[in-house]
């Protein structure tokens, strides 16, 4: 019976996924009418506990499968026990496949956030040219540099108001490291930031659970993963070991997947908007710093001299944060990270993101389009 049940589930999952591939209208209808309901109701339940239900369930499942497998070798006939174990494993895999398709896979084929937000037309104009508009990109980086200096100025004012001692040898820094809040605070603020952004973008509206720090964060660091959307219990989870400024941005990134926006570039952009519009100064700092990293990397490739000049203008404390971030990830550059990148690249391409892992950086297209629409212009730096 379990073989039949597992086969029916796999056929149904494959059929739904195929339908989403050949009919984008179905994928969008499903995201709007079915997934949103599933996401909100399931996450309300799984969100009642502060830890990842998926992590706990995965650990228990491994123990159960391992224990039942060892049970095959008890005294007596082994063939029957083996096939029962194999059948149970098959059914478990089929259930997981069905949950993945219904809570994640179909959404890859739904209408992108760029279309929903009206930025797609501007992005298509960029695509017609060879590379980025250098001046527009430099202007965006200069604008972000101004925001970074404003954020640092506010931090210093807050430090002085609270009697923090300045480091006389490093003007512009304090003896206290930049804090982005405790784990519970980051979770609460991420939820508020996403709720605030949904006032402008109704497609992001709805219930948001608190994103959860992962107990197995070290394993994710080994794979150079900052966060993950766990579709089986509809959970947004983030790596609690990552450097500070990554945390607010990552928490918002993973929450965006709960609205069915699965493209990584768009999840990055949604996180960027949520952070920079947050009333929380630490979240705003996180958003602008992440924006600088993506836009700055693009500018460095297009115009190294312009990038070097603008990099010299950002606050020293932020340069230190960026250096610490690089040093952290350098520790995990190895075979595990390489394998994960190849697997993730194949996974993203299979989901319709033709550029694979490079799609994360396509946030720059969205940022440029948004900057044009908002009329962002630098006032402190002359862009040549």
N, C-alpha and C positions, 0 to 999 in steps of 0.2 A: 504493500500500500504506500509506503514512504517513497518508493521509486516512482510510482505514478504521480503522487502529489508533487514531488520535486520536479518532475518533468513538466507537469502542467504549469507550475510557477515559472520555470525557465522559459517555456514557450510564450507565456503571457508577457513576461518581462521583455523578451526579445521582440515580440510583436509591438509593444508600446514604444520601445526605443526606436524601432525601424519606422514606425508611423511618424514619430517626431522628426526623423531625419528627412523624410520625403514630404512632410506637410508642416511647414512652420506655423501655419494658422492653428493646427492642433496643439503644437507645443505651447504657443502663447495662451490658447484657451485653457490648457491644463494648468499652466503656471498661475493664471489669474483666478481660476475657479476651484481647482482641486488642491494644488500644492500650497497655496496661501492658507487654505483652511487646515490642511495637515500640519503645516509648519507652525501655525499659531497654537493649535490645540496640543500637539505633541510637545512643543517647547515650553508650554505652560506647565506641563507635568514634569518633564526632565529638568526644567529650570528651577524646580523647588529645592534641589540639592546643590550644594556648592562645588561638588566634584563632578567630573565627567562620567556619566552613566555608561557611555560607550567604552571608556577605559576599563571600568569595573567589569562590564559584561564581557569584554574581550579577554580579560584575565581569567574570569570564571570559565569561559568557553574553552580556552586552551587547557585549563586544568581538567575539565570534564572530558574533553576529547582524548587527552593524554591518559587519564585514569581509565577510561573505557577501553582504550586501545590496549593498555597493559592487562586489562581484565580478560582479553582474548586468550591469553596464555595460561589461564587457570587450568586445573586438571579437568579432563573431559573433552568432548568434541569441540574443536576450535573453529571449524569451517563455518558453522552456523553463527557463532558469535562474531566472526570476522565480517560476514556479509551484513549482519544487523548493524555493526559499527559503521561499515561503509555506507549503508543506506541512510543512517542517521546523519553522517557527515554530508552526504549528497543533499539531503533535505535542508540541512542548515545552510549550505552554500546557496541553494536555490532561494531560500528566504532572504538571505543577505543580498543576492542579486536583484530580487524584486524590490527590496527596500531602497537599494541604490538607484534603480531606474526611476521609481516613483518619487523619491525625495531629492533627486539630484540630476540624474542623466538626462531626463526629458528637458529640463530647464536650459541645458546648453544650446538647444535649438530654438528657444523662444526669442522674442524681439529684444535686441540689445538695449542697454540703458542709454547708449549714445543716441539711438533713435527716439527713445522715450523722452529724453531731455532736450531734443532738438539740436544736438551738436553734430549729428552725423553728416549733415550737408557741408559744414565747415571742414570736417575731417576729410571728406572726399576731395575737397579742393587741394588740401595738402598732399593727398596721395597722387594727384596728377603731376606734382613737381618732383624733382629728383632730390630727395632728402628734405630736411627741414628748412624753412625760411630762416636764414642765419640771424637776421636782424630781429625778427620776432622772437626767436629762441633766446637771444642775448637779452632782449628787453624783458622777457619773462624771468630769466635768472636774476636780472638786476632788481626787478620788482620783488622777487622772493628774498633777495639779500636785504632789501630795505625792511621787509617784514621781520626777518631774523634779527636785525639790529633793534627794531622796536620791541620785539619779544625779550631780548636780552636786557634792554633798558628797563622794562617793567620788572624783570626778575631782580635786577640790582636795586631798584627802588624798594621792592618788597623786602629784600635782604637788609637794607639799611633801616627800614621801618621796624624790622624785627631785631635790630641790634646785632646783626651778624658782622663779624670782624672781617675787614678787607685784608687780603694778602698783599702786603706792601711790595713784594717782589713781582707780583703778577697783577698789575692794575687791570681792573675790569673783571676779576674773578673773586670768588669768596672761598673761604676754607671749607665751606659746606658744598658737597657735590650736588649737582642738579637733581632734584627729586621729581619723579613723575607720579608719585602716589603709591600707596599700598595696593596690593592685588585687588582687594574688595572695592577700593575707591576707583581704580581703573575700570573695573567692570561696571560699576554704577554710572560713572561718567560716560563710558562708551555707549551705554544704553540711552542716556540723556542726549548725547550728541547725535545719535541716529534718529531719535524721536524729533529733535529740533530740525534736522535736515528734511525730514518727511513733510514738514509744513510747506516747504517749497516744491518738493517732489513727491506727489501723492503716491506714486508707485512704491515708495519706500515706507509708507505708513503701515501701521499694525503693531502688534505686540512684539517686544524684544526681550528675550531673557538676558541674564547677565552672562557675558562670555566667560568661560572657565579656564583657569590656568591648569596646564597639564601636569600630572604627577610624573609622567614619563618624559619630561622635557629634555633630558639629556639625550635620549634616543633621537628626538627630533633635531636637536642641535647637531648631532653626528651626521644627519642628512641635510643640514643647513635649511631647516624648515622653521619659519617663525610662527606659523599658526596653521590650523586646519579646520575645515568644515566637516563635521561628522554626521552624515545623513541618516544613520540608522536610528538615532534618537533625536535628530535635528538639533545638534549642538554646535555652537561656535566656541572654539578652544584656541588658546594661545600658549606659546612657549614661555614659561615663567622665568627661564634663564637668560633670555635675550637682553641686550643692553637697553637702558631705560627709554630712549626716545623711540624705539621700535614698538614699545608696548601699546600705547594708546592707538596708534595707527593700525597695528595688527588686529587689535580687538574689534575696531570698527570694520576693518576689511572682512573679517570672518562673519560679522553680523550681517553684512550686505548680502551674503549668500543665502541667508534665511528669507530674503525677499525674492529669491529665484534668479538673481543676477550672478551667473557662474563665471563669466569671463574674468580672467585675472586682472587685465588692464582696467576694466570697469570697476571691479571691486576695489582696486587701488585708488581710482579716482573718487569713488564714493567715500572711501575712508579719508582721503585728502580733504574733500569738502566738509565732511562731518567734523573733522578735527579743527580746521582753520576757522570754522564758524562756531565752534564751541565757546561757551563763556569761561571754560576752564583754561587758564593760561598754559598749563602743562600740555594739554591736548593741542592747543593752537601751536605751541612750539614744536610738538611732535609732527603735526601736519606740515608745517612749513619746512622743517628739516628733511622730512621724507620727500617733499616736493623738490627741494634743492638737490637731493641726491639723484633723482630721476632726470630732472631738467638739466642739472649740471653735467651728468654723464653724457647726455645728448649733445650739449654745447661743447664739451671737451672733444668729442669726436668731430664736430663740425668746425670749430674755431678754438683751438687750444689756447691761443693768446688771450682771447676775450674771456675764456673760462678762468685762466690764471689770474687775470686782473680782477675779476669779480670774486674769486675765491679769497683774494687778499682782503676783501672788504667785509667778510662775514666775521662775527665775533670769535675771539680766541677760544672761549669756552665751548663753542659749537665745533670748532676745528678739533678740539680735544675729544669731544663726544664722537665725532666721525672717526677719528683715529682709533679710539677705544673700540668702536664697533668693528672696524676692519681687523683689529688685533684679535677680537673675540672669534670672528668667523675664520680667521686664518688657522686657528687651532683645529678646525674640523675639515680642513681641505684634505680629503683622502678618498679611498676607494668607495666607502659607503656613500659619500656625498656625490661622487661621480655616477655611481649606479642609480641613485635616487633621481638625479637630474635627467638621466636618459629615460628612466621610467616615467617621470613626470612629463617630459617632453612628448613622449609617445602618447601618454594619457590625454594631454591637452589637444594634441593634433587629432586624436580619435574623437574628441568632443567638439570638433569643428574649429578649433583655434589653430589656423594653419601655420602660425609662426612658433608654435610650441612654447617653450619657456621664455622666448624672446617677447612674448605677448605681454608679460608683466611690464615691460618698459614702454608699451604703447600708451601708457597713461599720459605721456608727454603730448600726444596728439589731442587728447581730451583737455589737458591743461591749456594748450595753446588756443584751442577753440573757445574754451571758457574765458580765457583772458581777453580775447577779442570781443566776445559778447559783453563782458563786464566792463570793458574799457580800461583794463589794467595798464598803467603806464608808470615807468620809473620817473622819479623827480630828482633823485640824488646823483645819478650816474648818466654820463653822456655816452650813448651807444653809437659807435662809429660803423 
